[in-house]
């Protein structure tokens, strides 16, 4: 009987060691909030014509730093900024959902390179609008709010009238626009794309171009290019573009 009593504790210890060994090594526990998409920090807004163009790039990581593989879409929110003393960003209902972007069937948005773009046309002149964004995963988990951006809707300059003429060496663009109703005229932005490509987000020029003639020599024979031009004005602290001019197509022309 005494021998049996000594054997039982030994068997129990051995069984415990087997169970411990079978569990394997476990890593640190990951909290659920670390698995949601990381908050977006690239939200931006600019006025182009009669709309505010809201743009952003999607997150590539989870909040905890891991690779994001289940991104499902975005939620875009907007609020009207009230005068000082009346404004309350944290009040319930201050923001309303402006758009839900489902990546499987995106509507009301477009892509340009790595950017998502939403054109907000529902504006009132002189009103200030503020935007924020959240991304969400396929299981419905939402990220934290993005950076917040705001912009006042103003009267944009009128779009220019554009003509293009091809030659053996270049395409010459000629354009003209009326002075802006608001602000100070800064110049023009020139946009160019190949005929089978979408319109670019950024112009050819880094700064507004002052002249009314632009000669493009960065061309390939046999390729048709599309051009538009916008007028650019400074209204208060903001730079505002007109809607695009008429679209023209041109390319190099062989000598007769």
SERO-4910 file (N, C-alpha, C, O; in steps of 0.05 Angstrom, whole numbers):
BEGIN
 pado doro    nc1    nc2    nc3   cac1   cac2   cac3    cc1    cc2    cc3    oc1    oc2    oc3
  Unk    A     17    -24      0      0      0      0     17     25      0     11     44    -14
  Unk    A     39     25     16     57     49     17     70     54    -10     73     77    -18
  Unk    A     78     32    -23     90     35    -50     70     47    -69     78     64    -86
  Unk    A     45     39    -68     24     50    -86     21     80    -81     18     96   -100
  Unk    A     23     89    -55     20    117    -49     43    134    -60     39    157    -68
  Unk    A     67    122    -61     90    136    -72     88    138   -102     97    158   -114
  Unk    A     76    119   -115     75    118   -144     55    139   -155     60    152   -175
  Unk    A     32    142   -142     11    160   -151     20    189   -155     15    200   -176
  Unk    A     34    201   -135     43    229   -139     63    231   -163     62    250   -177
  Unk    A     80    210   -166     99    211   -188     85    211   -215     93    225   -233
  Unk    A     63    195   -217     48    193   -242     35    220   -248     34    229   -270
  Unk    A     24    233   -227     11    259   -230     30    280   -240     24    296   -257
  Unk    A     55    280   -229     75    300   -238     83    295   -267     85    314   -282
  Unk    A     86    269   -274     93    263   -302     72    272   -321     78    283   -342
  Unk    A     46    267   -314     24    275   -331     23    305   -334     18    315   -356
  Unk    A     29    320   -313     29    349   -314     51    359   -333     47    378   -349
  Unk    A     74    346   -332     96    354   -350     89    349   -379     96    365   -396
  Unk    A     75    327   -385     67    321   -412     47    342   -422     49    351   -445
  Unk    A     28    350   -405      9    370   -413     22    397   -418     15    410   -438
  Unk    A     41    404   -401     55    429   -405     70    429   -432     70    449   -447
  Unk    A     85    407   -437    100    405   -461     82    405   -486     90    416   -507
  Unk    A     58    393   -484     40    392   -507     28    419   -514     20    424   -536
  Unk    A     27    438   -494     15    464   -500     32    480   -519     21    497   -533
  Unk    A     58    476   -521     75    491   -539     79    519   -528     67    527   -508
  Unk    A     97    534   -541    103    561   -533     83    581   -545     79    580   -569
  Unk    A     71    597   -529     52    617   -538     64    645   -539     80    652   -521
  Unk    A     57    661   -560     67    688   -561     50    706   -544     30    697   -531
  Unk    A     56    732   -544     41    751   -528     13    754   -539      8    752   -563
  Unk    A     -7    758   -522    -34    762   -530    -37    788   -545    -26    808   -537
  Unk    A    -53    788   -567    -57    812   -583    -85    822   -577   -105    808   -582
  Unk    A    -88    847   -568   -115    857   -562   -130    861   -588   -119    868   -608
  Unk    A   -157    857   -587   -173    860   -612   -170    886   -626   -171    888   -650
  Unk    A   -167    908   -610   -165    934   -623   -140    938   -640   -139    956   -657
  Unk    A   -120    921   -636    -95    923   -652    -99    911   -680    -82    915   -697
  Unk    A   -121    896   -684   -126    882   -709   -142    899   -729   -146    891   -752
  Unk    A   -153    921   -720   -169    938   -737   -151    954   -756   -127    956   -750
  Unk    A   -161    965   -778   -144    981   -795   -132   1005   -780   -144   1017   -763
  Unk    A   -107   1011   -787    -94   1035   -776   -108   1060   -784   -119   1061   -807
  Unk    A   -110   1081   -768   -123   1105   -776   -109   1119   -800    -84   1118   -801
  Unk    A   -124   1130   -818   -113   1143   -842   -103   1171   -834   -117   1185   -819
  Unk    A    -80   1178   -844    -68   1205   -838    -65   1222   -863    -52   1243   -862
  Unk    A    -76   1213   -886    -70   1226   -912    -95   1241   -922    -94   1249   -946
  Unk    A   -116   1245   -906   -140   1258   -916   -133   1287   -924   -120   1301   -910
  Unk    A   -143   1295   -948   -138   1322   -958   -163   1332   -972   -179   1316   -981
  Unk    A   -165   1359   -975   -188   1370   -989   -178   1395  -1005   -162   1410   -995
  Unk    A   -189   1398  -1029   -183   1421  -1046   -207   1428  -1062   -224   1410  -1068
  Unk    A   -211   1453  -1069   -233   1461  -1086   -224   1462  -1115   -205   1475  -1122
  Unk    A   -239   1448  -1131   -235   1448  -1160   -262   1452  -1174   -279   1434  -1174
  Unk    A   -266   1475  -1185   -292   1482  -1196   -312   1485  -1173   -306   1497  -1153
  Unk    A   -336   1475  -1178   -357   1478  -1158   -358   1457  -1137   -378   1456  -1122
  Unk    A   -338   1439  -1136   -339   1418  -1116   -314   1419  -1099   -293   1430  -1106
  Unk    A   -316   1406  -1075   -293   1402  -1058   -284   1373  -1063   -299   1354  -1060
  Unk    A   -259   1370  -1070   -248   1344  -1077   -233   1333  -1053   -213   1343  -1044
  Unk    A   -245   1312  -1041   -234   1299  -1017   -218   1274  -1026   -229   1258  -1040
  Unk    A   -194   1272  -1017   -177   1250  -1026   -162   1237  -1003   -157   1250   -982
  Unk    A   -155   1212  -1006   -140   1197   -986   -127   1172   -998   -136   1163  -1019
  Unk    A   -108   1162   -984    -96   1136   -991   -104   1116   -969   -105   1123   -946
  Unk    A   -109   1091   -977   -118   1071   -958    -96   1061   -939    -73   1064   -946
  Unk    A   -104   1050   -916    -84   1040   -898    -73   1013   -908    -86    998   -921
  Unk    A    -47   1008   -902    -35    983   -909    -29    965   -886    -20    942   -889
  Unk    A    -34    975   -861    -28    960   -837    -51    961   -818    -69    978   -819
  Unk    A    -50    941   -799    -68    942   -776    -58    962   -756    -35    970   -757
  Unk    A    -75    969   -737    -66    988   -717    -43    978   -701    -26    993   -692
  Unk    A    -42    952   -697    -20    940   -682      6    936   -698     26    927   -687
  Unk    A      5    943   -724     29    941   -740     29    918   -760     47    917   -777
  Unk    A     11    899   -757     10    876   -775     -1    883   -802    -12    905   -806
  Unk    A      3    866   -821     -6    871   -849    -36    869   -850    -49    851   -839
  Unk    A    -48    889   -863    -77    890   -865    -86    875   -890    -78    882   -912
  Unk    A   -102    855   -887   -110    838   -909   -140    836   -913   -150    824   -932
  Unk    A   -156    849   -895   -185    846   -897   -199    873   -898   -221    876   -888
  Unk    A   -186    893   -911   -199    919   -914   -224    916   -932   -223    904   -953
  Unk    A   -246    928   -922   -271    925   -937   -281    952   -948   -296    952   -968
  Unk    A   -273    974   -936   -283   1000   -947   -277   1023   -928   -261   1021   -910
  Unk    A   -291   1045   -934   -287   1070   -920   -313   1083   -913   -333   1080   -927
  Unk    A   -313   1099   -891   -336   1115   -884   -327   1144   -883   -309   1151   -867
  Unk    A   -339   1161   -899   -331   1189   -900   -353   1206   -886   -377   1203   -892
  Unk    A   -344   1223   -868   -362   1240   -852   -357   1269   -858   -334   1277   -864
  Unk    A   -378   1286   -855   -375   1315   -859   -392   1329   -838   -413   1320   -830
  Unk    A   -383   1353   -831   -398   1370   -814   -396   1399   -823   -376   1406   -836
  Unk    A   -416   1415   -817   -415   1444   -822   -402   1457   -798   -410   1454   -775
  Unk    A   -381   1473   -804   -367   1488   -782   -383   1513   -777   -386   1530   -795
  Unk    A   -391   1517   -752   -407   1541   -745   -389   1564   -736   -365   1559   -731
  Unk    A   -399   1588   -733   -383   1610   -724   -372   1605   -696   -384   1590   -681
  Unk    A   -351   1619   -689   -340   1616   -661   -361   1623   -640   -377   1641   -644
  Unk    A   -361   1607   -619   -381   1611   -599   -406   1593   -603   -420   1588   -584
  Unk    A   -410   1585   -628   -432   1567   -634   -423   1539   -642   -438   1520   -640
  Unk    A   -398   1537   -650   -388   1511   -661   -384   1491   -639   -375   1498   -617
  Unk    A   -391   1466   -645   -388   1444   -625   -382   1418   -640   -400   1404   -647
  Unk    A   -357   1413   -644   -349   1389   -660   -356   1364   -645   -362   1344   -658
  Unk    A   -354   1364   -619   -359   1340   -603   -388   1335   -597   -395   1314   -585
  Unk    A   -406   1353   -604   -434   1349   -598   -445   1326   -614   -437   1321   -637
  Unk    A   -464   1311   -603   -477   1289   -618   -490   1299   -644   -504   1320   -643
  Unk    A   -486   1286   -665   -498   1293   -690   -483   1315   -706   -492   1324   -726
  Unk    A   -459   1323   -695   -444   1344   -710   -436   1334   -737   -437   1349   -757
  Unk    A   -427   1309   -739   -419   1297   -764   -442   1280   -775   -456   1267   -760
  Unk    A   -445   1279   -801   -463   1261   -814   -447   1245   -834   -427   1254   -846
  Unk    A   -456   1220   -839   -442   1203   -859   -447   1213   -887   -471   1214   -895
  Unk    A   -426   1221   -901   -429   1231   -928   -429   1209   -949   -443   1210   -969
  Unk    A   -412   1188   -944   -410   1166   -964   -400   1141   -950   -383   1143   -931
  Unk    A   -409   1118   -959   -398   1092   -952   -387   1080   -977   -401   1076   -997
  Unk    A   -361   1075   -976   -346   1064  -1000   -341   1035   -996   -324   1027   -979
  Unk    A   -355   1018  -1011   -351    989  -1010   -331    982  -1031   -336    987  -1055
  Unk    A   -308    970  -1023   -287    964  -1043   -296    944  -1064   -284    944  -1086
  Unk    A   -315    927  -1058   -324    908  -1078   -342    921  -1099   -343    911  -1122
  Unk    A   -355    943  -1092   -372    957  -1111   -371    987  -1105   -391    998  -1096
  Unk    A   -348   1000  -1110   -346   1028  -1102   -363   1046  -1120   -363   1044  -1144
  Unk    A   -378   1063  -1107   -395   1083  -1121   -388   1111  -1111   -380   1114  -1088
  Unk    A   -392   1130  -1128   -388   1159  -1122   -359   1166  -1115   -354   1187  -1105
  Unk    A   -341   1148  -1120   -312   1153  -1116   -297   1145  -1142   -307   1130  -1158
  Unk    A   -273   1155  -1144   -256   1147  -1166   -227   1143  -1156   -220   1152  -1134
  Unk    A   -211   1130  -1172   -183   1125  -1165   -165   1140  -1183   -170   1143  -1207
  Unk    A   -143   1151  -1172   -122   1164  -1188    -96   1156  -1175    -88   1167  -1154
  Unk    A    -82   1137  -1188    -58   1126  -1175    -65   1111  -1150    -82   1094  -1150
  Unk    A    -53   1119  -1127    -59   1106  -1102    -79   1121  -1085    -83   1114  -1062
  Unk    A    -93   1141  -1097   -112   1157  -1082   -141   1149  -1089   -147   1142  -1111
  Unk    A   -157   1151  -1068   -186   1150  -1071   -196   1179  -1071   -186   1196  -1055
  Unk    A   -215   1186  -1088   -225   1213  -1091   -255   1214  -1090   -269   1199  -1104
  Unk    A   -266   1232  -1073   -295   1236  -1071   -300   1266  -1078   -287   1283  -1065
  Unk    A   -317   1271  -1097   -324   1298  -1104   -350   1306  -1090   -372   1295  -1096
  Unk    A   -348   1326  -1072   -371   1335  -1057   -383   1360  -1071   -371   1382  -1070
  Unk    A   -406   1357  -1083   -419   1378  -1098   -441   1393  -1081   -450   1414  -1089
  Unk    A   -448   1381  -1059   -470   1392  -1043   -460   1414  -1024   -455   1409  -1001
  Unk    A   -455   1438  -1036   -441   1459  -1022   -458   1485  -1022   -475   1489  -1039
  Unk    A   -452   1502  -1002   -463   1529  -1002   -440   1548  -1000   -422   1545   -983
  Unk    A   -440   1569  -1017   -418   1588  -1017   -415   1601   -990   -435   1609   -977
  Unk    A   -390   1603   -980   -384   1616   -955   -385   1597   -931   -376   1605   -910
  Unk    A   -396   1573   -934   -397   1554   -912   -371   1538   -910   -359   1532   -930
  Unk    A   -363   1533   -885   -339   1517   -880   -347   1488   -874   -364   1483   -858
  Unk    A   -334   1470   -888   -340   1441   -885   -315   1427   -874   -293   1432   -882
  Unk    A   -320   1409   -855   -298   1393   -844   -304   1364   -848   -326   1354   -846
  Unk    A   -282   1349   -855   -285   1321   -862   -267   1303   -844   -246   1312   -835
  Unk    A   -276   1279   -840   -260   1258   -828   -267   1231   -840   -288   1229   -853
  Unk    A   -251   1211   -836   -254   1186   -850   -247   1163   -831   -230   1165   -814
  Unk    A   -261   1141   -834   -254   1116   -821   -253   1094   -842   -269   1094   -861
  Unk    A   -236   1075   -839   -237   1051   -855   -248   1028   -838   -248   1029   -814
  Unk    A   -258   1008   -852   -270    985   -837   -262    959   -850   -257    958   -875
  Unk    A   -260    938   -834   -252    912   -844   -277    895   -851   -299    903   -846
  Unk    A   -272    871   -862   -294    854   -871   -311    844   -848   -334    836   -852
  Unk    A   -300    844   -824   -316    836   -800   -331    859   -788   -343    856   -767
  Unk    A   -329    883   -800   -343    906   -791   -328    924   -771   -339    945   -763
  Unk    A   -304    916   -763   -289    932   -744   -279    958   -757   -269    957   -780
  Unk    A   -283    980   -744   -276   1006   -755   -250   1017   -742   -244   1012   -719
  Unk    A   -235   1032   -759   -211   1045   -749   -218   1069   -732   -241   1077   -730
  Unk    A   -198   1081   -720   -202   1107   -707   -205   1128   -729   -200   1123   -752
  Unk    A   -214   1152   -721   -217   1174   -740   -190   1181   -753   -169   1179   -741
  Unk    A   -192   1189   -778   -169   1199   -793   -162   1227   -783   -175   1238   -765
  Unk    A   -141   1239   -795   -137   1268   -792   -162   1282   -802   -176   1272   -820
  Unk    A   -167   1306   -793   -190   1322   -801   -181   1345   -818   -161   1358   -812
  Unk    A   -197   1350   -839   -190   1373   -857   -215   1389   -861   -238   1379   -860
  Unk    A   -211   1415   -866   -234   1433   -870   -228   1452   -893   -205   1458   -899
  Unk    A   -250   1462   -905   -247   1480   -928   -272   1497   -930   -294   1487   -927
  Unk    A   -268   1523   -937   -291   1541   -942   -297   1540   -972   -279   1542   -989
  Unk    A   -323   1537   -979   -331   1537  -1007   -334   1566  -1017   -348   1582  -1005
  Unk    A   -319   1572  -1038   -319   1599  -1050   -327   1598  -1079   -330   1576  -1090
  Unk    A   -329   1621  -1092   -335   1622  -1120   -309   1617  -1136   -291   1633  -1133
  Unk    A   -307   1595  -1151   -283   1589  -1165   -280   1607  -1190   -299   1618  -1199
  Unk    A   -255   1609  -1200   -252   1623  -1226   -265   1608  -1249   -270   1584  -1246
  Unk    A   -271   1622  -1270   -283   1609  -1294   -261   1593  -1309   -238   1600  -1309
  Unk    A   -269   1570  -1321   -250   1554  -1336   -241   1568  -1361   -256   1584  -1373
  Unk    A   -216   1564  -1370   -206   1576  -1395   -218   1563  -1419   -231   1542  -1418
  Unk    A   -214   1576  -1442   -221   1565  -1468   -194   1556  -1480   -175   1572  -1481
  Unk    A   -193   1531  -1490   -167   1519  -1498   -167   1511  -1528   -187   1501  -1538
  Unk    A   -145   1516  -1541   -140   1506  -1568   -112   1493  -1569    -95   1500  -1553
  Unk    A   -109   1473  -1586    -84   1458  -1589    -77   1455  -1618    -94   1451  -1635
  Unk    A    -51   1457  -1624    -41   1455  -1651    -16   1437  -1651      4   1443  -1637
  Unk    A    -17   1416  -1666      6   1398  -1668     25   1405  -1690     16   1417  -1710
  Unk    A     50   1399  -1687     71   1403  -1707     91   1380  -1706     88   1363  -1689
  Unk    A    111   1380  -1724    130   1358  -1723    146   1356  -1697    157   1335  -1690
  Unk    A    148   1378  -1681    166   1379  -1658    151   1383  -1631    163   1377  -1610
  Unk    A    126   1392  -1632    113   1399  -1607     83   1402  -1611     73   1402  -1633
  Unk    A     69   1404  -1588     41   1412  -1588     40   1439  -1574     49   1442  -1552
  Unk    A     27   1458  -1587     25   1485  -1576     -4   1489  -1565    -23   1485  -1580
  Unk    A     -6   1496  -1540    -32   1501  -1527    -35   1531  -1524    -17   1545  -1515
  Unk    A    -59   1541  -1532    -66   1569  -1528    -92   1570  -1512   -111   1555  -1518
  Unk    A    -93   1587  -1492   -117   1587  -1474   -119   1615  -1462   -100   1631  -1461
  Unk    A   -143   1621  -1454   -148   1647  -1441   -173   1644  -1423   -191   1629  -1429
  Unk    A   -173   1660  -1401   -196   1659  -1382   -201   1687  -1372   -184   1704  -1372
  Unk    A   -226   1692  -1363   -233   1717  -1351   -221   1719  -1323   -216   1698  -1310
  Unk    A   -217   1743  -1313   -208   1746  -1285   -228   1734  -1265   -252   1733  -1271
  Unk    A   -218   1724  -1243   -236   1711  -1223   -255   1731  -1210   -248   1754  -1206
  Unk    A   -278   1721  -1203   -297   1738  -1188   -288   1743  -1160   -293   1765  -1149
  Unk    A   -275   1723  -1148   -264   1726  -1121   -234   1722  -1121   -224   1705  -1137
  Unk    A   -220   1736  -1105   -192   1731  -1101   -174   1742  -1122   -182   1759  -1138
  Unk    A   -149   1732  -1122   -128   1742  -1140   -120   1720  -1160   -115   1697  -1151
  Unk    A   -118   1727  -1185   -110   1707  -1206    -81   1700  -1203    -64   1718  -1200
  Unk    A    -75   1674  -1203    -47   1664  -1200    -36   1654  -1226    -11   1655  -1230
  Unk    A    -52   1643  -1244    -42   1631  -1268    -59   1607  -1277    -83   1606  -1271
  Unk    A    -46   1588  -1291    -60   1566  -1302    -46   1540  -1294    -22   1539  -1290
  Unk    A    -61   1518  -1293    -51   1491  -1290    -57   1475  -1316    -79   1476  -1326
  Unk    A    -37   1461  -1326    -40   1446  -1351    -40   1416  -1344    -22   1406  -1331
  Unk    A    -60   1402  -1354    -63   1373  -1349    -60   1358  -1375    -71   1367  -1396
  Unk    A    -46   1336  -1374    -41   1320  -1399    -43   1291  -1393    -34   1281  -1371
  Unk    A    -54   1276  -1411    -55   1246  -1409    -55   1235  -1437    -62   1248  -1456
  Unk    A    -48   1209  -1439    -51   1195  -1464    -81   1190  -1468    -97   1189  -1449
  Unk    A    -89   1186  -1494   -117   1184  -1500   -131   1162  -1486   -155   1164  -1479
  Unk    A   -117   1140  -1481   -129   1116  -1468   -125   1115  -1438   -130   1094  -1426
  Unk    A   -115   1137  -1426   -110   1138  -1397   -130   1156  -1383   -140   1175  -1395
  Unk    A   -135   1151  -1357   -152   1170  -1342   -139   1197  -1339   -115   1199  -1340
  Unk    A   -155   1217  -1333   -145   1244  -1329   -127   1244  -1304   -134   1231  -1284
  Unk    A   -105   1258  -1305    -86   1258  -1282    -97   1276  -1260   -113   1294  -1264
  Unk    A    -87   1270  -1236    -94   1286  -1212    -77   1311  -1210    -87   1332  -1201
  Unk    A    -52   1309  -1218    -33   1331  -1215    -27   1343  -1243    -26   1329  -1263
  Unk    A    -23   1370  -1244    -16   1383  -1269     13   1378  -1277     29   1368  -1262
  Unk    A     20   1386  -1302     47   1384  -1312     65   1404  -1297     88   1397  -1290
  Unk    A     55   1427  -1291     71   1448  -1278     69   1446  -1248     49   1439  -1237
  Unk    A     91   1453  -1234     92   1452  -1205     79   1477  -1193     66   1475  -1172
  Unk    A     81   1500  -1206     69   1525  -1197     51   1535  -1219     55   1528  -1243
  Unk    A     30   1550  -1213     12   1561  -1234     28   1575  -1256     46   1591  -1250
  Unk    A     22   1569  -1281     37   1579  -1304     25   1606  -1312      0   1608  -1316
  Unk    A     42   1627  -1315     32   1654  -1319     24   1659  -1348      5   1675  -1354
  Unk    A     37   1646  -1367     32   1652  -1396      7   1640  -1406     -5   1622  -1393
  Unk    A     -2   1649  -1430    -26   1638  -1442    -19   1620  -1466    -37   1612  -1481
  Unk    A      6   1613  -1469     16   1593  -1489     34   1574  -1475     52   1581  -1460
  Unk    A     30   1548  -1481     47   1527  -1470     56   1508  -1492     39   1499  -1507
  Unk    A     81   1503  -1494     92   1486  -1515    102   1460  -1502    120   1460  -1486
  Unk    A     89   1438  -1510     96   1412  -1500    113   1396  -1520    104   1391  -1542
  Unk    A    137   1390  -1512    155   1375  -1530    161   1347  -1519    176   1332  -1532
  Unk    A    149   1340  -1497    153   1313  -1486    132   1294  -1498    112   1287  -1485
  Unk    A    136   1287  -1523    116   1273  -1539    128   1249  -1553    152   1249  -1558
  Unk    A    111   1230  -1561    120   1207  -1577    103   1207  -1602     79   1210  -1602
  Unk    A    117   1204  -1625    103   1204  -1650     83   1181  -1652     90   1158  -1645
  Unk    A     60   1186  -1661     39   1166  -1664     21   1164  -1640      1   1149  -1641
  Unk    A     26   1178  -1618     10   1177  -1594     -8   1202  -1593      2   1225  -1597
  Unk    A    -33   1199  -1588    -52   1221  -1585    -54   1228  -1555    -58   1211  -1538
  Unk    A    -52   1254  -1549    -53   1264  -1522    -78   1281  -1517    -88   1293  -1536
  Unk    A    -87   1281  -1492   -110   1297  -1485   -100   1319  -1465    -83   1314  -1448
  Unk    A   -111   1343  -1469   -103   1365  -1453   -127   1380  -1442   -148   1382  -1456
  Unk    A   -125   1389  -1417   -144   1409  -1406   -128   1429  -1390   -105   1423  -1382
  Unk    A   -139   1452  -1385   -126   1473  -1370   -146   1484  -1350   -170   1486  -1356
  Unk    A   -136   1492  -1326   -153   1505  -1306   -141   1532  -1299   -117   1536  -1301
  Unk    A   -158   1550  -1291   -150   1576  -1279   -146   1572  -1249   -160   1557  -1237
  Unk    A   -126   1586  -1238   -120   1584  -1210   -121   1611  -1197   -110   1630  -1207
  Unk    A   -135   1613  -1174   -137   1638  -1160   -131   1634  -1130   -134   1612  -1120
  Unk    A   -123   1655  -1117   -119   1655  -1088   -142   1670  -1075   -147   1694  -1080
  Unk    A   -158   1655  -1059   -181   1666  -1045   -176   1663  -1016   -178   1641  -1005
  Unk    A   -171   1685  -1002   -164   1684   -974   -137   1669   -971   -118   1677   -983
  Unk    A   -137   1648   -955   -112   1633   -951   -111   1608   -969    -92   1594   -969
  Unk    A   -132   1604   -985   -134   1580  -1001   -129   1584  -1031   -135   1606  -1041
  Unk    A   -118   1564  -1044   -115   1564  -1073   -138   1548  -1085   -144   1526  -1076
  Unk    A   -151   1560  -1104   -176   1549  -1116   -172   1546  -1146   -163   1565  -1159
  Unk    A   -179   1523  -1157   -178   1518  -1185   -206   1520  -1198   -226   1515  -1184
  Unk    A   -206   1528  -1223   -232   1527  -1238   -238   1498  -1246   -222   1480  -1242
  Unk    A   -262   1494  -1257   -267   1469  -1270   -249   1467  -1294   -239   1487  -1304
  Unk    A   -245   1443  -1305   -228   1440  -1328   -239   1455  -1353   -263   1458  -1356
  Unk    A   -221   1464  -1370   -228   1475  -1396   -240   1454  -1413   -243   1430  -1405
  Unk    A   -248   1461  -1437   -255   1441  -1458   -232   1423  -1462   -209   1431  -1461
  Unk    A   -238   1397  -1468   -218   1377  -1473   -209   1378  -1502   -226   1378  -1520
  Unk    A   -183   1378  -1507   -173   1378  -1535   -153   1354  -1538   -140   1346  -1518
  Unk    A   -152   1344  -1562   -133   1322  -1568   -114   1331  -1589   -121   1345  -1608
  Unk    A    -88   1323  -1586    -68   1332  -1605    -44   1313  -1602    -42   1298  -1583
  Unk    A    -26   1315  -1622     -1   1299  -1621     18   1310  -1642     12   1330  -1656
  Unk    A     40   1297  -1645     60   1306  -1666     48   1301  -1693     34   1281  -1698
  Unk    A     54   1318  -1711     44   1317  -1739     67   1316  -1758     85   1332  -1757
  Unk    A     68   1295  -1776     90   1293  -1795     88   1316  -1815     67   1324  -1823
  Unk    A    112   1326  -1823    112   1348  -1843    101   1338  -1870    105   1315  -1878
  Unk    A     88   1356  -1884     76   1348  -1910     98   1348  -1932     92   1343  -1955
***
